[in-house]
Amino acid sequence: MKYVFYDFETSGLSSAYDSIIQAAAILTDEDFKIVDQFDLRGRMKKEYPVPHPKALMVNGVTIEQLKDHENTNFGLIADIQKKFLSWGELLFIGYNSIGFDEHFLRQGLYQSALPPYLTNTNGNKRGDALKLIHSAAAVYPNAFVRPLNDDTGKISFQLEKFASANDISHTKAHDALSDVEATMGVCQLIKERCPDVWASSLQTVSKQDVFSYVNQEKVFCVSRFFRGKEYTHGLAYITKNPSYENQVYCFDLKFDPDMVFDLDRNELKKLFKGKNKCFHIVKANEQPILLDEKFLYQTDEYKDEKPEVIQERMKKLRANKNFTEKFTNLLLDMSEDKSLSQDQSEKPVEELIYNGFPDNKDNYLMGDFHAAEWDKKYDIAEKISDVRIKEFAKRVMYNENPDFLPKNELKQRDKTIAENILSMDKCPWNTIPEAMKEIDDLRENSDELDLNRLEEIDAYIQELEEYHKGKLND
């Protein structure tokens, strides 16, 4: 399978409301030989046009790009999709991509009325170099330099620091293509120095792989870093969450399972959190790196444990089908309690990405919409029954060719956007007042900032304010 290393620079941290503004990727074979690559840019979504000043200070994206780049945001997303699809079946790897870039890609596709699950459908799989480096650093602490955070003195896995400490090329931090090159270098380093960790990471790049791996009579271990401290647990599989199968529940074999077999539900619930926690979730759809049992006995936590005792605990747990049934019923009850306590208020369409899939008819209409000439698109969008997809299809028109929208609808969209971004209220998207406040805050800590750059951003925010105030008065 080919690898694609990728990274996005964005206008902020909210995948639902901020925009991808730079996208880069490098396609390689399994020996990391480069086959193809791209480095693409584009403007922000017109619906949420206010960037976070701090993000621009970090990623260096120019005001000229935000204002005048030939690519709209839809154009950028469509180019990314086209390129990825042209490369065939892929293993997608980024640096914290499952926690960050993946969400932006899905939202970008979703809000462009395109199928959002590109990285884990059509034979594609996904990995995360940050998870990889966490596991490798835990079980092979002397294989490479583990840099320290300047402020806390704890181990840091910030890409910029790790690359520099290990002589990995990283010419321009927070530039998407440079970050991609560094991510590829990290993976090469792990494959060369910790080959069994690299091999283990490739065994769990799809949820089907994870289900197959854990549902065996075996002990496996997981390692992670949290706030600079390493944690390793020896686990045995219990069951999948019947309400959400991507959550795989396991038992921590530091404990004897006899202690839980006869507990009632309330007593069991206490063991999901806290210092006596013995139930752990493995997220099957997020490339958990599951390592061989042999690594368990290298840790301080397990070095005095006897392997035969750990094996016996695993077998005892796996054999107790009555406990598995009781635990599964407990998960059902907990899921029901959670659903009853959740906020039932209506959410904006941006936050409904996981609320089911469009039906076959709407999927067909989505394809027709993107293939149609501009003067036919609106009529096709009106036929889409899924309110989310219908709205985003119209947003594609608004971003790409607004003159083909009805005049009253175009005027109302302009006015709604102006009201949203000029709002004095706290909003999930960035507003003009919030951006101005952020600029003032940055000025107060200006010792290491490029003040000329900050002034450019300030002028742009004021320009946005003036323009959208005008839209309110049209």
PyMOL commands that set and color helices and strands:
alter all, ss='L'
color gray80, all
select helices_A, chain A and resi 53-59+63-68+73-86+101-110+118-120+129-139+159-165+176-193+195-202+207-214+258-261+265-272+293-298+307-319+321-341+349-351+360-371+374-383+387-400+402-404+407-422+432-444+446-448+451-473
alter helices_A, ss='H'
color red, helices_A
select strands_A, chain A and resi 2-10+20-28+34-41+90-94+125-128+220-226+229-241+244-252+279-283+291-292
alter strands_A, ss='S'
color yellow, strands_A
deselect
rebuild
show_as cartoon
